[in-house]
Amino acid sequence: MRRREFITLLGGATVTWPRSACAQQTRRLVRIGFLTLASGPTPSMKGFQHGLQQLGYVEGQNLVLIYRWADGRRDRLADLASELLQLNVDVIASNTTEVSLPFETSTTPFPLS
């Protein structure tokens, strides 16, 4: 390979390489907080994970699941909810509606208009 051909090849590689690197960086890591009254994994949580996998979200690749367990203590929910908000998760999920109560006082309502 002659010098001119090599420089042309190298120049083409430097133009396409940053574009491919940018394309890979656009794949965003989704952070989901899971708050529950339970003390550990439940069947509904396994179903939640399975549903996420069917949608293309794989833990460790494009998904981070952050669990907070209240161990049956309702008085811990507000503190755990606040902790998840401080961790800046994209969404908070739960396996019971009772868990949503602490968020009414710790979040700003989303404008509907």
C-alpha positions in Angstrom: 0.0 0.0 0.0 1.3 3.4 -1.0 1.5 6.3 1.4 -1.2 8.3 -0.4 -3.6 5.3 -0.3 -2.9 4.8 3.4 -3.6 8.4 4.2 -6.8 8.3 2.3 -7.9 5.2 4.1 -7.0 6.6 7.5 -8.8 9.9 6.7 -12.0 7.9 5.8 -11.7 5.9 9.0 -11.5 9.0 11.2 -14.6 10.4 9.6 -16.7 7.3 10.1 -15.4 6.3 13.5 -16.7 9.3 15.5 -20.1 8.9 13.9 -20.3 5.2 14.9 -19.2 6.1 18.4 -21.9 8.8 18.7 -24.5 6.3 17.5 -23.5 3.9 20.3 -23.7 6.6 22.9 -27.3 7.6 22.0 -28.5 4.3 23.5 -29.6 5.6 26.9 -29.5 3.6 30.2 -32.9 3.6 31.8 -33.0 3.7 35.6 -36.1 2.3 37.2 -36.7 2.5 41.0 -38.9 -0.2 42.4 -40.4 0.5 45.8 -42.3 -2.2 47.7 -43.6 -3.1 51.2 -42.1 -6.6 50.7 -38.9 -7.8 52.3 -37.5 -9.3 49.1 -38.3 -10.3 45.5 -41.9 -11.2 44.9 -43.6 -13.0 42.0 -45.0 -9.7 40.7 -41.5 -8.3 40.5 -40.3 -11.2 38.5 -43.3 -10.6 36.1 -42.3 -6.9 35.9 -38.7 -7.9 34.9 -40.0 -10.4 32.4 -42.3 -7.7 30.9 -39.4 -5.3 30.6 -37.3 -7.9 28.8 -40.1 -8.5 26.3 -40.0 -4.7 25.6 -36.2 -4.9 25.0 -34.9 -3.7 28.3 -32.2 -6.0 29.7 -30.8 -5.4 33.2 -27.1 -4.6 32.9 -27.3 -3.6 29.2 -29.8 -0.8 28.8 -31.6 -1.0 32.2 -30.8 -0.5 35.9 -33.3 -1.6 38.4 -32.9 0.0 41.9 -34.9 -1.8 44.6 -36.0 -0.4 47.9 -37.7 -2.7 50.4 -39.9 -1.4 53.2 -39.9 -4.8 55.0 -43.6 -4.5 55.8 -43.1 -1.1 57.5 -45.4 1.5 56.0 -43.6 4.2 58.0 -40.4 3.6 55.9 -42.2 4.3 52.6 -41.7 8.1 52.6 -38.0 7.9 53.4 -37.4 5.2 50.7 -39.4 7.2 48.2 -37.3 10.3 48.9 -34.2 8.2 48.5 -35.3 7.0 45.0 -36.0 10.6 44.0 -32.6 11.6 45.1 -31.1 8.8 42.9 -32.7 10.5 39.9 -34.5 7.5 38.6 -36.5 7.8 35.3 -39.6 6.2 36.8 -40.7 4.6 40.0 -42.6 1.3 39.9 -44.3 -0.6 42.6 -46.4 -3.7 43.1 -49.0 -1.9 45.3 -50.9 1.4 45.1 -50.2 2.1 48.8 -46.6 2.9 47.9 -47.6 5.9 45.8 -48.9 7.9 48.8 -45.5 9.3 49.8 -45.0 10.7 46.3 -48.0 13.0 46.6 -46.0 15.2 49.1 -42.5 14.7 47.8 -43.0 15.5 44.1 -44.2 18.4 41.9 -47.3 17.6 39.9 -46.7 17.2 36.2 -48.6 19.9 34.2 -51.2 18.4 32.0 -51.4 21.2 29.5 
